[in-house]
């Protein structure tokens, strides 16, 4: 029987953070890339995800943003086309459903 490999907490946290970034790899994709099982990676996301989640504006609703955040977002997205707006929202961690009339 194969002995389970032990990974450090810092190593697990770095992989979880990578998966939680906007556009980050799925547990399945990362599993294939680094050779750690998908179930292990998914379990680490469940167990560690809240502690290592990158700070994003998208974790708060637009109603909870500061006035400065709202103005900055409107100015940055005002002239963006649909594709550029989608890319901006992903980078900032803002769900695209929030952009429908709430940012513009």
Residue pairs with C-beta under 8 A, 6 or more apart in sequence:
7 36
12 44
12 48
13 48
13 51
13 52
15 30
15 34
15 36
15 41
15 44
16 44
16 45
16 48
16 49
16 52
17 52
17 53
17 54
18 24
18 25
18 30
19 25
19 26
19 27
19 30
19 41
19 45
20 45
20 49
20 52
20 53
20 54
21 54
22 56
22 90
22 91
22 92
22 93
23 90
23 91
25 33
27 38
27 41
27 42
27 45
28 38
30 36
30 41
31 37
31 38
31 41
53 59
54 93
56 92
56 93
56 94
57 65
57 69
57 73
57 92
57 93
57 94
58 89
58 92
58 93
58 94
58 95
58 98
59 93
61 98
62 70
62 73
62 98
62 102
62 103
65 73
73 92
73 94
73 103
74 103
74 104
76 88
77 85
77 88
77 99
77 103
77 104
78 104
80 88
85 99
86 96
88 94
89 95
89 96
89 98
89 99
94 103
